[in-house]
Amino acid sequence: MSLILLSVRVTLAFSVVFIFFLATAELESSSSNLINDKLLHFSCFAYLTILFSFAKIVTQDFWLYVMVVSYGILIEVVQLYLPYRSFEFLDILADVSGILFASFLMKFIKNI
């Protein structure tokens, strides 16, 4: 395994843990931050999709997307059981939007 691939995989592992920590931590939020929250979901999942792609954990794009979407759903299910967090379908929609954006971006860059 090359040093670059190992570095990407380590970065991915730390990112997954850090995002899970942020998603389950008790944070103050208000309804005025709704757009910022969804942009954060979008950005994090676009970032994770790109990292998963470069980490070459799986070779087929379909399974890559399944893994990242499943991670997003897992976070929402965990939040369902936390008294200071809540399950939101809009968060999953923002996650999927970030995944699709990253997918299209990577395909566009490959074609250039």
N, C-alpha and C positions, 0 to 999 in steps of 0.2 A: 504494500500500500504506500502510495507516495505521501510525502510530507504535506502537500497541499490538501489532498483528500482527507488525511487525518485531521488537519487543522479545521477544515470545513465541518467534519463530523463532530469534533469537539465543540465548535462554535454552535452547531445545531443543538447538541445536548444541553449546553448551558442556556441557550435561548429558550428551549422548551421548558426547562425548569424555571427560568426567570419569568417567562410569560405566565406559567401556571401560578407562581407565587403572586404576581401582580393581580391575576384574575381572582384569586381567593383571599387576598388580603382585605382587611377592613379599611375602606377608604371613604372619605366624605365625598358625596356627590350631590348635585342638584339637577333639576330638570333642565336648566339652562345649558348644561354640559352634554345634552343628549347627542348633538351633532358631533362634538368632540369625541365622545365615547364611541360612536359608530366609526368615525375616521380612525380612531386608535385600533379598533378591531380590524378594519380594512387594511391598515398599514401593517399590523403585526402578522396577519395571515398572508399578505402578499410577500412579506419578508420571509416567513417560514416556508412558503411554497418554493421560493427561489433557493433557499438554503437546502431544503429537502432534495430539490432537483440537482444541485451541485454536489450534494453528499452521496448521490448515487446509491441510496439505500435500496431502492427498487428501480427496475429498468423501464417499466411501463408507466406512462403518464397517468393512466386510469387509477392504478394502485397508489401512486403518489397522492393524487387528489383525495382518494378514499381515506388515506392515512391522515391527511391534514384536516379534512372535514370531520373525521371521527374525533380528532383531538379537540376541535372546537366544540363539538357536541358534548364530549366528556367534561369539558370545563363548565359548560352550561348546566349539566346534570349535577355536578359537584356544587355549583352555586345554588341550586335548588334546595340543598340541605344546609346551607349556611344562613344563619338568621340575619346577617347584615348584607347579604347579596340576594339576587333573584335571577331566575331563569327568564331569558328574553329571546323570543324567536327573531326579533330584529337583530340581535347580536349574531345569531347564526347566519342570517341573511348578509350582514356586513362581512362576516368571515368568508362566506362563499363568494361574495363580490370581490374581495381581495385576492382570493385564490384564482378566480377567473381572470382578473386583471393581470396578475403575475404570469399566468399561463399564456395569455395573448401577447404580453410584452416579450416573454422569452421566445415565442414562436416568431414574432416580428423581428427580433434581433437576429435570430438564426437565419432568417430569409434575406437579411441585408448583406 
